[in-house]
Amino acid sequence: MRDLKPGAATLSERQHNLGQRLSNDLEDQTMNKDIVEGKWKQMRGETRAWWGKLTDDDLDRAAGKFEVLAGLLQEKYGYTREAAADEIDKRVTEYEANLKKNTVPTPS
């Protein structure tokens, strides 16, 4: 058995860390899925700006459904399922951050 460098993670620690990151990613994706579905009417205009290849008919078909939107991104942009979900998550996270930034009261 070889000695590990001080501070080097063991295989089981690396696997645990990877599992934790994947779990966090799934939690974020679930939260963003809920945001998309709950705030679709507000986000619809932004969606057109983010993904210009989506038509009004496409957006009507998506109707805030995360899975349908991901499928449309796959179809129109050639994304993999994972890339489409990541793209949606990125945009929703940015959207939420901008909302918070713009609605935080400024000190008088």
C-alpha positions as CSV (number, residue, x, y, z in Angstrom):
1,M,0.0,0.0,0.0
2,R,1.4,3.4,-0.9
3,D,1.3,6.4,1.3
4,L,-1.0,9.3,0.4
5,K,0.2,12.8,0.4
6,P,-0.9,14.7,3.5
7,G,-4.3,16.2,2.8
8,A,-5.0,13.9,-0.2
9,A,-8.5,12.6,-0.3
10,T,-9.1,8.8,-0.3
11,L,-11.1,7.2,-3.0
12,S,-14.1,6.9,-0.7
13,E,-13.9,10.6,0.3
14,R,-13.7,11.6,-3.3
15,Q,-16.8,9.4,-4.1
16,H,-18.6,10.9,-1.1
17,N,-17.8,14.5,-2.3
18,L,-18.9,13.6,-5.9
19,G,-22.2,12.2,-4.5
20,Q,-22.7,15.3,-2.4
21,R,-22.2,17.6,-5.4
22,L,-24.6,15.5,-7.5
23,S,-27.1,15.6,-4.7
24,N,-26.8,19.4,-4.5
25,D,-27.1,19.7,-8.3
26,L,-30.3,17.6,-8.2
27,E,-31.7,19.8,-5.4
28,D,-30.9,23.0,-7.3
29,Q,-32.5,21.5,-10.4
30,T,-35.7,20.6,-8.5
31,M,-35.9,24.0,-7.0
32,N,-35.3,25.7,-10.4
33,K,-37.9,23.4,-11.9
34,D,-40.4,24.6,-9.4
35,I,-39.4,28.3,-10.1
36,V,-39.9,27.8,-13.8
37,E,-43.3,26.3,-13.3
38,G,-44.4,28.9,-10.7
39,K,-43.1,32.0,-12.5
40,W,-43.6,31.1,-16.1
41,K,-45.7,34.1,-17.0
42,Q,-43.0,36.5,-15.6
43,M,-40.2,34.5,-17.2
44,R,-41.7,34.0,-20.6
45,G,-40.3,37.2,-22.0
46,E,-36.9,36.5,-20.7
47,T,-37.1,33.0,-22.2
48,R,-37.5,34.5,-25.6
49,A,-34.4,36.7,-25.0
50,W,-32.4,33.7,-23.7
51,W,-33.3,31.3,-26.5
52,G,-34.3,33.2,-29.6
53,K,-34.9,30.1,-31.7
54,L,-38.0,29.3,-29.5
55,T,-41.2,30.6,-31.1
56,D,-44.3,31.8,-29.3
57,D,-45.9,28.4,-30.2
58,D,-43.0,26.7,-28.5
59,L,-43.4,28.8,-25.4
60,D,-47.1,28.1,-25.4
61,R,-46.3,24.4,-25.6
62,A,-43.8,24.5,-22.8
63,A,-46.3,26.4,-20.6
64,G,-43.7,26.5,-17.7
65,K,-43.1,22.8,-17.8
66,F,-39.4,22.2,-17.2
67,E,-39.2,18.9,-19.0
68,V,-41.0,20.3,-22.1
69,L,-38.7,23.3,-22.2
70,A,-35.7,21.1,-21.9
71,G,-37.0,19.0,-24.8
72,L,-37.5,22.1,-26.9
73,L,-33.9,23.2,-26.2
74,Q,-32.7,19.8,-27.2
75,E,-34.7,20.0,-30.4
76,K,-33.9,23.6,-31.4
77,Y,-30.3,23.8,-30.2
78,G,-29.1,20.2,-30.3
79,Y,-28.3,20.1,-26.6
80,T,-28.1,16.8,-24.7
81,R,-30.8,16.4,-22.0
82,E,-28.2,17.2,-19.3
83,A,-27.0,20.3,-21.2
84,A,-30.5,21.6,-21.6
85,A,-31.3,21.1,-17.9
86,D,-28.0,22.8,-17.0
87,E,-28.8,25.7,-19.3
88,I,-32.3,26.2,-17.8
89,D,-30.8,26.0,-14.3
90,K,-28.2,28.6,-15.1
91,R,-30.7,31.0,-16.5
92,V,-33.2,30.5,-13.7
93,T,-30.5,31.0,-11.1
94,E,-29.4,34.3,-12.8
95,Y,-33.1,35.4,-13.1
96,E,-33.7,34.8,-9.4
97,A,-30.5,36.6,-8.5
98,N,-31.5,39.6,-10.6
99,L,-34.9,39.7,-9.1
100,K,-33.5,39.7,-5.6
101,K,-30.9,42.3,-6.5
102,N,-33.6,44.6,-8.0
103,T,-36.2,44.1,-5.2
104,V,-33.8,44.6,-2.2
105,P,-34.8,47.9,-0.6
106,T,-32.1,50.5,-0.6
107,P,-31.2,52.3,2.6
108,S,-32.6,55.8,2.8
